[in-house]
Amino acid sequence: MKLLFSLTLCFFSLLLSMNLSAQFDTFNLRSISAKQETIRKDLDEILLEANFNIDKINFSHDVSTENSATVTCESEKFNISIKATEAEWSSVLYFTLQKMGFLFPHPRNQISPNEIDDTLCGKTILWKPALKYRGFHFHTMHPNEWVHAFLMGNEKIAEQTIKWLARNQQNVFDFNILKGNQQYLYEYLQAPFQKAKDYGIHAGISFGIALHQQNNWQLVSILGSLSDKNSAKQIDKKLPGILQKLDISYLGVELGTSEFTSVNYQRTIDWLNQMSVHCQKEGVQLMAKVHISSNQENPEFGNFNFVPQYCEPNVGILPHTVFYYALEDEIAPMYGNENFKHMKDFLLQENGKRMNWFYPETSYYINLDIDIPFLHLDYLRGRSKDTKFLYENKIEGQLIFTTGHELAYWMIDWTVCLLNNLAYNFDPLIALKLLGEDAPAWEEHLKFHEEHFTNNQLVQILTFENGGDELMPKHRIHNRNLIKELSKSATKTLHEIEKLEFVLPKIPSTDFIKNRELKIILDISYLRIHHALHNRKALLENKKANKMENLEKAKSFRLQAQKLMDEFIKNYDRYPEAQIFEDHNNPTAYPFGYGKQAADLYLWQREEQMILKNNFSPFFMKVYKYLDIVF
């Protein structure tokens, strides 16, 4: 009897292990590996850019689980012997190049050593990534360089972006496809998707099931979303074609008809399960985006954003947070939330049940950072803290939502790449250290940002209210006092003035910052403190002369910032063909580049004019076409 029981127990244990293995297999993207000839060609380009002969460095690759490289030297030449898995071998090589002094902070900026350090000779270098899947969602619903790269056929930008990913050990990326002529889109994407595959990078695309905002391409029409039968037909008709025409590893989908409006909960679950069947047939992983909005609750299913938990295990998830706040921060007053701990709990709850990648941000294009411009150094702290949390909790992936690399935001995205390397121990300053910056000086700035902008919430004052805040004041993107509200409350205005005056003498010096590009944007960020202060002082004044005096002072600080901004664009506009700082036609809902408002400090001017003219309408000096964005 005991023998029979033991055999039965062994049988069920074996069956369970087989099922768990099968389930684990569903958490892997399709198998791809970088081509040696592709990487060799890229290495040649790197060496030529550095003015070295292409035979200066050679490499070989043997399949192994070690993920290591041994450097040997002979006649001033370097040989890199790689022992690594098919998935990671190219990352081992690029990390070894990084140890030799080759840095790739921006797709159009390579930093090279004058001479390669020969102390690496005889050394073995280990590559230990924090996460299995790591990369970026290039948010092409915003008018950035990647719109031109992937939606408008600029192959140069596309190829440079893919190389930047590979050179920084990233292995996944995607972007939004938008409404328009899909046939042209398929033609544009053939070359970059093949290039990504050759570099061992998984390509994906993103669109909505029924999401209509910001020119997003979607499977289901607004009317179709009201019917089980019609919506199912539209999915069956449209989805197989796009999966067959585009060579992708995964598909990210948006839920609801917007970030704030849900569809029938059970119908959404059915859509995801239906889509996952089509995706599985083509070897594509389906990933459902889990937004942070807090206004959609159902007595049976709870938070609409969390409905993927009721789907089949082959529906993966992308739990999303916004702005620079970290998962474990006590304060993150956005979209009606106190903090993001419920998203942290959801990540942990679903881990091991389905493919699970964290989906945070490094730039936020709605009057909070990149379009001000404001360099929020707390992104470094937040992303460092979160990456460590993911690693410690064995969460397999991270996909970073980014609006653009310009206006010094390349530094934040590059830092995120480096944070995935366990050799750097989640150091938020690692990119700045590799650039040769004074670490203690930057540490002082990081502490200043965390203490005052985040903990004391000065960020509410220094960033700008947007149309969403003004049109829907009960569900603000970021908690703040609107200028209209300040104009009616001397108490609130005085409180903000006191906070600004308290922080002014504490602003750290930027004199020790070596990188002029970073120094300019940080100086502009600090000038905004003076600008916000005098605008609020003007609000308190009843006498016109005193009011005008403060507005003139605010303007003087804006003009100082404008002088710096003019210098910045002259020297650091790396994508002139993408018209980042100009008006231009593009497929997004915005007829200008994401740097356009930063170029002329438009948001600064608008705040001054609102106070001067006592006009606090959402439509005063507006630059966005709200109907285009919503529909």
BELZIDA-V120587 format. One record per residue. N is the residue number from 1. RES is the residue in one small letter. PSI is psi in whole degrees, 0 to 359 (none if undefined). Layout:
n | res | psi
N | RES | PSI
N | RES | PSI
//
This chain:
n | res | psi
1 | m | 317
2 | k | 322
3 | l | 316
4 | l | 318
5 | f | 317
6 | s | 317
7 | l | 319
8 | t | 317
9 | l | 319
10 | c | 320
11 | f | 312
12 | f | 328
13 | s | 317
14 | l | 317
15 | l | 317
16 | l | 317
17 | s | 324
18 | m | 318
19 | n | 319
20 | l | 322
21 | s | 318
22 | a | 320
23 | q | 317
24 | f | 324
25 | d | 329
26 | t | 346
27 | f | 9
28 | n | 136
29 | l | 165
30 | r | 153
31 | s | 123
32 | i | 158
33 | s | 143
34 | a | 141
35 | k | 134
36 | q | 322
37 | e | 327
38 | t | 314
39 | i | 323
40 | r | 317
41 | k | 320
42 | d | 320
43 | l | 320
44 | d | 317
45 | e | 320
46 | i | 315
47 | l | 320
48 | l | 319
49 | e | 328
50 | a | 4
51 | n | 34
52 | f | 154
53 | n | 149
54 | i | 346
55 | d | 10
56 | k | 322
57 | i | 130
58 | n | 160
59 | f | 159
60 | s | 158
61 | h | 125
62 | d | 138
63 | v | 128
64 | s | 165
65 | t | 4
66 | e | 323
67 | n | 58
68 | s | 164
69 | a | 134
70 | t | 129
71 | v | 124
72 | t | 151
73 | c | 142
74 | e | 124
75 | s | 48
76 | e | 21
77 | k | 151
78 | f | 131
79 | n | 128
80 | i | 112
81 | s | 113
82 | i | 131
83 | k | 108
84 | a | 166
85 | t | 163
86 | e | 327
87 | a | 331
88 | e | 357
89 | w | 322
90 | s | 328
91 | s | 324
92 | v | 315
93 | l | 311
94 | y | 327
95 | f | 322
96 | t | 319
97 | l | 322
98 | q | 318
99 | k | 332
100 | m | 352
101 | g | 5
102 | f | 119
103 | l | 147
104 | f | 70
105 | p | 335
106 | h | 147
107 | p | 339
108 | r | 28
109 | n | 109
110 | q | 133
111 | i | 125
112 | s | 150
113 | p | 152
114 | n | 320
115 | e | 146
116 | i | 133
117 | d | 116
118 | d | 358
119 | t | 347
120 | l | 346
121 | c | 128
122 | g | 356
123 | k | 151
124 | t | 130
125 | i | 128
126 | l | 136
127 | w | 115
128 | k | 97
129 | p | 144
130 | a | 329
131 | l | 147
132 | k | 314
133 | y | 127
134 | r | 133
135 | g | 204
136 | f | 142
137 | h | 109
138 | f | 110
139 | h | 86
140 | t | 9
141 | m | 347
142 | h | 148
143 | p | 83
144 | n | 184
145 | e | 333
146 | w | 340
147 | v | 315
148 | h | 323
149 | a | 312
150 | f | 341
151 | l | 349
152 | m | 9
153 | g | 19
154 | n | 92
155 | e | 332
156 | k | 311
157 | i | 319
158 | a | 312
159 | e | 318
160 | q | 324
161 | t | 315
162 | i | 319
163 | k | 320
164 | w | 318
165 | l | 309
166 | a | 315
167 | r | 341
168 | n | 24
169 | q | 30
170 | q | 148
171 | n | 9
172 | v | 149
173 | f | 154
174 | d | 181
175 | f | 166
176 | n | 137
177 | i | 143
178 | l | 171
179 | k | 147
180 | g | 193
181 | n | 105
182 | q | 331
183 | q | 318
184 | y | 320
185 | l | 315
186 | y | 321
187 | e | 318
188 | y | 325
189 | l | 349
190 | q | 309
191 | a | 309
192 | p | 326
193 | f | 324
194 | q | 321
195 | k | 315
196 | a | 316
197 | k | 318
198 | d | 332
199 | y | 2
200 | g | 27
201 | i | 133
202 | h | 122
203 | a | 145
204 | g | 172
205 | i | 164
206 | s | 137
207 | f | 180
208 | g | 151
209 | i | 306
210 | a | 10
211 | l | 130
212 | h | 353
213 | q | 151
214 | q | 44
215 | n | 22
216 | n | 136
217 | w | 141
218 | q | 159
219 | l | 324
220 | v | 134
221 | s | 168
222 | i | 313
223 | l | 320
224 | g | 330
225 | s | 348
226 | l | 357
227 | s | 131
228 | d | 312
229 | k | 310
230 | n | 320
231 | s | 320
232 | a | 320
233 | k | 317
234 | q | 321
235 | i | 313
236 | d | 329
237 | k | 319
238 | k | 325
239 | l | 314
240 | p | 323
241 | g | 314
242 | i | 327
243 | l | 327
244 | q | 332
245 | k | 337
246 | l | 131
247 | d | 85
248 | i | 157
249 | s | 332
250 | y | 163
251 | l | 122
252 | g | 132
253 | v | 144
254 | e | 141
255 | l | 160
256 | g | 175
257 | t | 348
258 | s | 181
259 | e | 339
260 | f | 357
261 | t | 126
262 | s | 168
263 | v | 169
264 | n | 129
265 | y | 310
266 | q | 323
267 | r | 321
268 | t | 317
269 | i | 316
270 | d | 320
271 | w | 313
272 | l | 318
273 | n | 320
274 | q | 315
275 | m | 322
276 | s | 329
277 | v | 313
278 | h | 317
279 | c | 318
280 | q | 324
281 | k | 329
282 | e | 7
283 | g | 31
284 | v | 136
285 | q | 129
286 | l | 131
287 | m | 121
288 | a | 130
289 | k | 137
290 | v | 100
291 | h | 167
292 | i | 357
293 | s | 148
294 | s | 14
295 | n | 18
296 | q | 101
297 | e | 148
298 | n | 136
299 | p | 331
300 | e | 315
301 | f | 348
302 | g | 220
303 | n | 124
304 | f | 322
305 | n | 337
306 | f | 10
307 | v | 338
308 | p | 341
309 | q | 341
310 | y | 2
311 | c | 172
312 | e | 154
313 | p | 341
314 | n | 2
315 | v | 110
316 | g | 174
317 | i | 152
318 | l | 78
319 | p | 126
320 | h | 140
321 | t | 163
322 | v | 152
323 | f | 202
324 | y | 355
325 | y | 145
326 | a | 162
327 | l | 324
328 | e | 6
329 | d | 142
330 | e | 330
331 | i | 122
332 | a | 72
333 | p | 69
334 | m | 144
335 | y | 36
336 | g | 7
337 | n | 151
338 | e | 322
339 | n | 187
340 | f | 21
341 | k | 333
342 | h | 329
343 | m | 324
344 | k | 315
345 | d | 323
346 | f | 319
347 | l | 314
348 | l | 321
349 | q | 318
350 | e | 352
351 | n | 130
352 | g | 347
353 | k | 335
354 | r | 167
355 | m | 135
356 | n | 102
357 | w | 132
358 | f | 145
359 | y | 71
360 | p | 188
361 | e | 158
362 | t | 0
363 | s | 145
364 | y | 109
365 | y | 51
366 | i | 65
367 | n | 23
368 | l | 335
369 | d | 284
370 | i | 336
371 | d | 10
372 | i | 308
373 | p | 146
374 | f | 122
375 | l | 98
376 | h | 105
377 | l | 346
378 | d | 347
379 | y | 323
380 | l | 315
381 | r | 313
382 | g | 313
383 | r | 328
384 | s | 312
385 | k | 317
386 | d | 319
387 | t | 320
388 | k | 318
389 | f | 316
390 | l | 314
391 | y | 312
392 | e | 334
393 | n | 13
394 | k | 39
395 | i | 131
396 | e | 341
397 | g | 164
398 | q | 130
399 | l | 115
400 | i | 124
401 | f | 118
402 | t | 140
403 | t | 325
404 | g | 165
405 | h | 345
406 | e | 178
407 | l | 34
408 | a | 7
409 | y | 353
410 | w | 327
411 | m | 323
412 | i | 315
413 | d | 322
414 | w | 321
415 | t | 317
416 | v | 319
417 | c | 313
418 | l | 329
419 | l | 340
420 | n | 0
421 | n | 113
422 | l | 339
423 | a | 337
424 | y | 0
425 | n | 39
426 | f | 35
427 | d | 114
428 | p | 343
429 | l | 6
430 | i | 318
431 | a | 316
432 | l | 324
433 | k | 318
434 | l | 332
435 | l | 355
436 | g | 18
437 | e | 163
438 | d | 103
439 | a | 314
440 | p | 323
441 | a | 316
442 | w | 326
443 | e | 321
444 | e | 319
445 | h | 319
446 | l | 317
447 | k | 322
448 | f | 314
449 | h | 315
450 | e | 313
451 | e | 315
452 | h | 312
453 | f | 323
454 | t | 298
455 | n | 319
456 | n | 4
457 | q | 37
458 | l | 340
459 | v | 330
460 | q | 328
461 | i | 321
462 | l | 332
463 | t | 176
464 | f | 144
465 | e | 145
466 | n | 180
467 | g | 323
468 | g | 318
469 | d | 319
470 | e | 324
471 | l | 328
472 | m | 69
473 | p | 343
474 | k | 351
475 | h | 68
476 | r | 147
477 | i | 311
478 | h | 134
479 | n | 132
480 | r | 166
481 | n | 123
482 | l | 154
483 | i | 324
484 | k | 318
485 | e | 321
486 | l | 325
487 | s | 340
488 | k | 359
489 | s | 103
490 | a | 328
491 | t | 312
492 | k | 318
493 | t | 316
494 | l | 322
495 | h | 318
496 | e | 322
497 | i | 315
498 | e | 320
499 | k | 320
500 | l | 317
501 | e | 326
502 | f | 324
503 | v | 337
504 | l | 310
505 | p | 352
506 | k | 357
507 | i | 124
508 | p | 153
509 | s | 143
510 | t | 10
511 | d | 334
512 | f | 3
513 | i | 123
514 | k | 323
515 | n | 111
516 | r | 322
517 | e | 313
518 | l | 322
519 | k | 318
520 | i | 310
521 | i | 324
522 | l | 322
523 | d | 318
524 | i | 318
525 | s | 318
526 | y | 330
527 | l | 332
528 | r | 331
529 | i | 314
530 | h | 317
531 | h | 313
532 | a | 322
533 | l | 310
534 | h | 331
535 | n | 320
536 | r | 327
537 | k | 324
538 | a | 325
539 | l | 328
540 | l | 339
541 | e | 130
542 | n | 328
543 | k | 132
544 | k | 320
545 | a | 317
546 | n | 322
547 | k | 313
548 | m | 325
549 | e | 316
550 | n | 323
551 | l | 326
552 | e | 323
553 | k | 317
554 | a | 316
555 | k | 322
556 | s | 322
557 | f | 326
558 | r | 319
559 | l | 326
560 | q | 316
561 | a | 323
562 | q | 322
563 | k | 317
564 | l | 321
565 | m | 320
566 | d | 318
567 | e | 319
568 | f | 311
569 | i | 322
570 | k | 321
571 | n | 340
572 | y | 25
573 | d | 92
574 | r | 345
575 | y | 63
576 | p | 327
577 | e | 341
578 | a | 355
579 | q | 47
580 | i | 324
581 | f | 19
582 | e | 163
583 | d | 139
584 | h | 156
585 | n | 137
586 | n | 170
587 | p | 352
588 | t | 180
589 | a | 5
590 | y | 118
591 | p | 40
592 | f | 163
593 | g | 161
594 | y | 347
595 | g | 2
596 | k | 313
597 | q | 329
598 | a | 325
599 | a | 319
600 | d | 16
601 | l | 47
602 | y | 320
603 | l | 327
604 | w | 315
605 | q | 319
606 | r | 317
607 | e | 317
608 | e | 314
609 | q | 327
610 | m | 317
611 | i | 318
612 | l | 316
613 | k | 2
614 | n | 42
615 | n | 112
616 | f | 24
617 | s | 143
618 | p | 341
619 | f | 0
620 | f | 123
621 | m | 32
622 | k | 147
623 | v | 343
624 | y | 148
625 | k | 100
626 | y | 322
627 | l | 322
628 | d | 320
629 | i | 316
630 | v | 321
631 | f | none
//
